């Protein structure tokens, strides 16, 4: 049984928006325009995607699913590349990484019979995987740049003692992966205790039995954890190499940008 939310109730959500807006105003955070714009933009995007999904769900799976997944991956790539715009080949690297992760996860879902190849199942679940992989790549890129800038002295010392770029960068890559994975590890630790995850909540609100909702939530939670791990490792192992030249000398971001 479907339960709809009245339109006037949605309009009253402006009350919730006014809370962060008021805080930004009182403390002069300079975020008032950002709060209003992000709220309006997010609302319009959601309604637009609702109309698009309604259309795609009526198309054959082999048509609707590739179209939507392609759009998701391209948008995620454009967004994540902003975190590493100084690095060469960043767009194609992120694009290949997201496509690879999606292929792996979707193959496992279908191969193990966890979901069926329908737009109603593939698109929402893939969206969560792609979105979290995008965030993981962005976090990894930001932390990787920070590690190489802050630990420049240690890296130079390691290179001067004969370490290869791979060995010299090992600790920086390790810290980068820790920063990218810890949020998901913490989320898994408290899943179902501190909060009911989004997919599970949505299914229960849609009338699905709690046990079935839990099974789907387990599938997506473990899949996201796996995809985040793969994404962070992939982008870190590819991008750290650009911090060194062919003579195994350490480069800063300005040098990398010039060479790129």
Beta strands, then each sheet from edge to edge (+ up, - down):
end
